[in-house]
Amino acid sequence: MAWYDNAVFYHIYPLGLCGCAHENDGQAVPGAFNKLNAWAEHAADIGCTAIYIGPLFESGSHGYDTIDYRLVDRRLGTNAEFKDFVARCHARGQKVIVDGVFNHVGRDFFAFQDLKANRENARYKDWFCDVNFWGNNEYNDGFSYGNWGGFNLLVKLNQRNPEVQNYHYDTIRFWVDEFDIDGIRLDAADVLDFDFMRGLRRLANEVKPEFWLMGEVIHGDYSRWANPEMLHSVTNYELHKGLWSGHNDHNYFEIAHTMRRLQGLCHDTRLYLFSDNHDVERLPNKLRNREHIRHIAILVYTLWGIPSIYYGSEFGIEGKKEWGSDWPLRPCLELSDFRDAETTNPVTSVYAALGRLKAELPELTDGEVKELQLTTQCYAFARVLDGKACVVVLNNGDSPAQLEFQLPVEASSAKDLLADTVGAQPVLTSMEWGRMKVQLPSNYATILQLEK
């Protein structure tokens, strides 16, 4: 099995976590990589075996307006410090992936500066899309160009240009040779050229064994991007939406239907599962009942896919967009503020327990998913492997519920694997004639290990 198939990711947005200036002033935050290393250690403590850190390279503002792909953002530190960070992660057994922002660049990128200076005679004018020297823009460049999302701050690259392709391929080679990274999260993969991504996959197979490519894709048939010729995985935004709205609407059919649909499209491909990230508001700001954070954490770890935590979410912190800004989703945090969280905070406690279970029980990674019961209020499914099974039981209703279903394997009793977490409640189980009954408290969820 490739390392990424049983990984648990910890997602760090470093410019936010380290409290960097929102506009690049060239000033490094003292000790930024020491802080990032401490958070990576914390991630290991709660069972995260891989770090997704990004954006990381020199940019003008939020990190996705890249200026220099081969220079760590000077607000964070130096290339040598990042190299040491990766080595420390590897020593703990953690893999490291970074953002590959290959669709667009910032206006201070060298090739765009050449375009501004030399216009029709620019050496790099064909590196960019839809350049129109009869147009103009809000920067008064005297020409217009393609961009990402309507933002001229983000200049769209022409990925069909072989020079652009080779520049990106050489960048990846540099990242592997210089930093020893283990994979890339491709920003805006849903608008990347498909042939370019095929080239990335061929390169990934060359630069390092099991080098992982994961793409940011919002909508559509995920198998168009995640397949043997292109990317290994993509972000599962479809499930992300179902996780919170399915609880707000007391509708587990939405979550179950999403998983069935995606399995039909993607088969055994493991999609990247998340409850929140640097672009979406955090669960406490989206859920009508914050008790359901527990349910969603359990689902992220037990449904088919690759689970992840966005930094701070294991502490149940809030994060809401304000005045169109994403910075409130990317806060500066201090680990010292959460020192005793695992023994006092129900959210932290359940994440830590899930990390341990993921490491100990192969059925939670490789087990077949078997749906056992589904109503608007209750959901039960099993992960079954080699005659062993863990059963996930969830109740999103405001009253206690009884679930009853056929046992997925032979068993005579069940052990509540989350009984020792902070805020855990008693769950009653009984078995007879191959069937199981589970009494669940209101707004409660857990994982039961079946025993013979």
Buried (B, 14 or more C-beta within 10 A) or exposed (E): EEBBBBBBBBBBBBBBBBBBEEEBEEEBBEEBBEBBBBBBBBBBEBBBBBBBBBBBBBBBEBBBBBBBBEBBBBBBBEBEBBBBBBEBBEEBEBBBBBBBBBBBBBBBBEBBBBBBEEBEEBEBBBBBBEBEBEEEEEEEBEBBBBBBEEEBBBBBBBBEBEEBBEBBBEBBBEBBEBBBBBBBBBBBBBBBBEEBBBBBBEBBEEBBEBBBBBBBBBEEEBBBBBBEEBBBBBBBBBBBBBBBBBBBBBBBBBBBBBBEEBEEBBEEBBBBBBBBBBBBBBBBBBBEBBBBBBBBBBBBBBBBBBBBBBBBBBBBBBBEBEEEEBBBBBBEBEEEEBEEBBEEBBBBBBBBBBBEBBBEBBBBBBBEBBBBBBBBBBBBBBBBBEEBBBBBBBBBBEEBBEBEBEBBBEBEEBEBBBBEBBBBBEBEBEBEEEEBEBBBBBBBBBBBBBEE
